[in-house]
Amino acid sequence: MNSSEQIIEKIVPQHVAIIMDGNGRWAKKKGKIRTFGHRAGVKAVRASVSYALKNGVQVLTLFAFSSENWNRPTEEVGVLMELFKMVLGSEVKKLHKNNVRLKIIGDTSRFDSKLVNQIRDAETLTEKNNSLVLNIAANYGGRWDIVNATKELITQVQAGQIDVADIDEETFTRHTCAADLPAVDLLIRTGGEQRISNFLLWQIAYAELYFSEDFWPDFNEAVFQAAVDAFTDRQRRFGKTSEQVS
């Protein structure tokens, strides 16, 4: 490995997670209904995947629909579900062509059978791809993820498969939705809000946070690069002192 390759490996976050916020407000500014913004946001998803592929990001996790989003107006939820189906139908072959592995993380039990089948087919088609892992968090909540992992571990303890003493952070991680993936290095949120919104609570313990004023439909490779540049300029200490890291 030459020196330039070593620099790239050092500064590029392995796992980037994005809270795609601001679709509705973007649409409202343009005098459109909220769902217009959700449809416009598909272009930004393509841009984020393109950047990740070009720049060596290994895992990209996008927050598409939270477990709390079911509380939104019925019409908006319906449009989001139909948009999810449409995007799966139109984008999966492109992802496969670009060697992208698609995974849907979250509780899919609440989705209708057509969407569940589309998810299964998309994951099966792309499961051997290795240029990028693209996680779409749908009906996902960080607290749900932690509770679900806890239930699985309790079940194994009760069945005598493991001892309580065997449970550590690594064991727990293997039961979360992002098992076998690196922890999140960089969390980006668009739309100007500065909160986590119950997203990947376990996985972002030491992530660097970057909040962009841009609404999600305006997110592009330049905005992504600005977030990565900010990440590069920070010193990640993981509990150590600056002197130890230096």
C-alpha positions as CSV (number, residue, x, y, z in Angstrom):
1,M,0.0,0.0,0.0
2,N,1.5,3.4,-1.0
3,S,1.3,6.5,1.1
4,S,-1.6,8.0,-0.8
5,E,-3.7,4.9,-0.2
6,Q,-2.8,5.0,3.5
7,I,-4.0,8.6,3.7
8,I,-7.3,7.7,2.1
9,E,-7.8,4.7,4.4
10,K,-7.2,7.0,7.4
11,I,-9.5,9.8,6.6
12,V,-12.5,8.2,4.9
13,P,-15.2,7.1,7.4
14,Q,-16.0,3.4,6.9
15,H,-19.6,3.6,8.0
16,V,-21.7,6.7,7.3
17,A,-25.3,7.0,8.6
18,I,-27.6,9.8,7.4
19,I,-30.9,11.1,8.8
20,M,-32.6,12.3,5.7
21,D,-34.6,15.2,7.1
22,G,-36.3,18.2,5.6
23,N,-38.4,16.8,2.7
24,G,-41.6,18.3,3.9
25,R,-40.2,21.7,4.7
26,W,-38.4,21.8,1.3
27,A,-41.7,21.1,-0.4
28,K,-43.5,23.7,1.7
29,K,-41.0,26.4,0.7
30,K,-41.8,25.7,-2.9
31,G,-45.6,25.8,-2.3
32,K,-46.0,22.1,-2.7
33,I,-47.5,19.3,-0.5
34,R,-45.1,17.4,1.8
35,T,-45.2,14.3,-0.4
36,F,-43.6,16.2,-3.2
37,G,-40.5,16.6,-1.1
38,H,-40.4,12.9,-0.4
39,R,-40.4,12.1,-4.1
40,A,-37.7,14.7,-4.7
41,G,-35.5,13.1,-2.1
42,V,-34.9,10.0,-4.2
43,K,-32.4,12.0,-6.2
44,A,-30.4,12.8,-3.0
45,V,-30.4,9.1,-2.2
46,R,-28.7,8.4,-5.6
47,A,-26.2,11.1,-4.9
48,S,-25.3,9.7,-1.5
49,V,-24.8,6.2,-2.9
50,S,-22.7,7.6,-5.8
51,Y,-20.4,9.5,-3.4
52,A,-20.0,6.5,-1.2
53,L,-19.0,4.3,-4.1
54,K,-16.5,6.8,-5.5
55,N,-14.9,7.6,-2.2
56,G,-14.4,4.2,-0.5
57,V,-17.2,4.3,2.1
58,Q,-17.9,0.7,3.0
59,V,-21.3,1.1,4.7
60,L,-24.0,3.7,4.1
61,T,-27.1,3.6,6.3
62,L,-30.0,5.8,5.4
63,F,-32.9,6.5,7.8
64,A,-36.0,6.3,5.5
65,F,-38.9,5.6,7.9
66,S,-38.8,5.5,11.7
67,S,-41.1,3.4,13.9
68,E,-42.6,6.8,15.0
69,N,-43.4,7.9,11.5
70,W,-46.6,5.7,11.5
71,N,-48.0,8.6,13.6
72,R,-47.9,10.9,10.6
73,P,-51.0,11.6,8.5
74,T,-52.4,8.5,6.9
75,E,-52.1,9.9,3.4
76,E,-48.4,10.7,3.9
77,V,-47.6,7.3,5.3
78,G,-49.4,5.7,2.3
79,V,-47.3,7.8,-0.2
80,L,-44.1,6.8,1.6
81,M,-45.0,3.1,1.4
82,E,-45.8,3.4,-2.3
83,L,-42.6,5.4,-2.9
84,F,-40.6,2.7,-1.1
85,K,-42.1,0.1,-3.5
86,M,-41.4,2.2,-6.5
87,V,-37.8,2.9,-5.6
88,L,-37.2,-0.8,-4.9
89,G,-38.6,-1.6,-8.3
90,S,-36.6,1.0,-10.2
91,E,-33.3,1.1,-8.3
92,V,-32.4,-2.4,-7.3
93,K,-31.0,-3.5,-10.7
94,K,-28.9,-0.3,-10.8
95,L,-27.5,-1.1,-7.3
96,H,-26.8,-4.6,-8.3
97,K,-25.0,-3.4,-11.5
98,N,-22.8,-1.3,-9.3
99,N,-22.0,-4.2,-6.9
100,V,-24.0,-2.7,-4.0
101,R,-25.5,-4.9,-1.4
102,L,-28.9,-3.8,-0.2
103,K,-30.2,-4.5,3.3
104,I,-33.4,-3.3,4.9
105,I,-33.0,-2.9,8.7
106,G,-36.0,-2.6,10.9
107,D,-39.2,-4.3,11.8
108,T,-40.7,-5.3,8.4
109,S,-43.6,-7.3,10.0
110,R,-45.9,-4.2,9.6
111,F,-45.4,-3.9,5.9
112,D,-47.8,-5.5,3.4
113,S,-46.9,-8.7,1.7
114,K,-46.0,-7.1,-1.7
115,L,-43.4,-4.8,0.0
116,V,-42.0,-7.7,2.1
117,N,-41.6,-9.8,-1.0
118,Q,-39.8,-6.9,-2.8
119,I,-37.4,-6.5,0.1
120,R,-36.7,-10.2,0.2
121,D,-36.0,-10.3,-3.6
122,A,-33.8,-7.2,-3.5
123,E,-31.7,-8.5,-0.7
124,T,-31.4,-11.9,-2.3
125,L,-30.3,-10.4,-5.7
126,T,-27.6,-8.3,-4.1
127,E,-26.4,-10.4,-1.2
128,K,-23.0,-11.3,-2.7
129,N,-22.1,-7.7,-3.8
130,N,-19.2,-6.1,-1.9
131,S,-18.5,-2.6,-3.2
132,L,-20.8,-1.0,-0.7
133,V,-23.4,-2.1,1.9
134,L,-26.5,0.1,1.6
135,N,-28.7,-0.2,4.7
136,I,-32.2,1.3,4.4
137,A,-33.6,1.8,7.9
138,A,-37.4,1.3,7.5
139,N,-39.8,1.0,10.4
140,Y,-36.7,1.3,12.5
141,G,-36.1,2.7,16.0
142,G,-32.9,2.5,18.0
143,R,-34.7,1.6,21.2
144,W,-36.6,-1.1,19.3
145,D,-33.3,-2.5,18.0
146,I,-31.8,-2.6,21.6
147,V,-35.0,-4.2,23.1
148,N,-35.1,-6.8,20.3
149,A,-31.5,-7.7,20.8
150,T,-32.1,-8.1,24.5
151,K,-35.1,-10.4,23.9
152,E,-33.0,-12.6,21.7
153,L,-30.2,-12.9,24.3
154,I,-32.7,-13.7,27.0
155,T,-34.2,-16.4,24.9
156,Q,-30.8,-17.9,24.4
157,V,-30.0,-17.8,28.1
158,Q,-33.3,-19.4,29.0
159,A,-32.6,-22.2,26.4
160,G,-29.2,-22.8,28.0
161,Q,-27.4,-21.8,24.8
162,I,-25.3,-19.1,26.5
163,D,-24.5,-18.0,30.0
164,V,-25.3,-14.5,31.2
165,A,-21.5,-14.1,31.9
166,D,-20.9,-14.6,28.2
167,I,-22.8,-11.5,27.2
168,D,-20.5,-8.6,26.4
169,E,-20.7,-5.6,23.9
170,E,-19.5,-7.8,21.0
171,T,-22.2,-10.4,21.7
172,F,-24.9,-7.8,22.1
173,T,-23.9,-6.2,18.8
174,R,-24.3,-9.5,16.9
175,H,-28.0,-9.4,17.8
176,T,-28.7,-5.8,16.5
177,C,-29.8,-4.9,13.0
178,A,-26.3,-3.8,12.1
179,A,-24.6,-7.0,13.2
180,D,-21.2,-7.8,11.5
181,L,-20.9,-4.2,10.3
182,P,-18.4,-1.6,11.6
183,A,-19.7,0.9,14.1
184,V,-20.9,4.3,12.7
185,D,-18.0,6.7,12.2
186,L,-20.0,9.7,10.9
187,L,-23.6,10.6,11.4
188,I,-25.1,13.2,9.2
189,R,-28.4,14.9,9.7
190,T,-29.9,17.2,7.1
191,G,-32.6,19.8,7.5
192,G,-31.0,21.9,10.3
193,E,-32.4,20.0,13.3
194,Q,-29.8,18.8,15.8
195,R,-31.1,15.6,17.4
196,I,-30.6,11.9,16.9
197,S,-34.3,10.9,16.6
198,N,-33.9,7.4,18.0
199,F,-31.6,6.3,15.2
200,L,-28.9,3.7,15.7
201,L,-28.5,4.5,19.4
202,W,-26.2,1.5,20.0
203,Q,-24.1,2.0,16.9
204,I,-23.3,5.7,17.2
205,A,-21.7,5.6,20.6
206,Y,-18.5,7.2,19.2
207,A,-19.7,8.6,15.9
208,E,-18.8,12.1,14.9
209,L,-22.0,14.1,14.4
210,Y,-22.5,16.6,11.5
211,F,-25.6,18.7,11.1
212,S,-26.4,20.3,7.7
213,E,-28.8,23.2,7.1
214,D,-29.5,21.7,3.7
215,F,-32.9,20.0,3.3
216,W,-32.6,16.4,2.1
217,P,-33.7,17.0,-1.5
218,D,-30.8,19.5,-1.8
219,F,-28.3,17.0,-0.5
220,N,-25.6,16.2,-3.1
221,E,-22.0,15.0,-3.3
222,A,-20.7,18.5,-2.4
223,V,-22.7,18.5,0.8
224,F,-21.5,14.9,1.5
225,Q,-17.9,16.0,0.9
226,A,-18.3,18.9,3.4
227,A,-19.4,16.5,6.0
228,V,-16.5,14.2,5.4
229,D,-14.1,17.1,5.4
230,A,-15.4,18.1,8.8
231,F,-15.0,14.5,10.0
232,T,-11.4,14.5,8.7
233,D,-10.5,17.6,10.7
234,R,-11.6,16.1,14.0
235,Q,-9.5,14.1,16.4
236,R,-11.2,10.9,17.4
237,R,-10.0,10.0,20.9
238,F,-12.3,7.1,22.0
239,G,-11.7,8.0,25.7
240,K,-8.0,8.6,25.4
241,T,-6.3,12.0,25.7
242,S,-5.2,14.1,22.8
243,E,-1.6,13.4,23.6
244,Q,-2.2,9.6,23.5
245,V,-3.9,9.8,20.1
246,S,-1.2,12.1,18.7
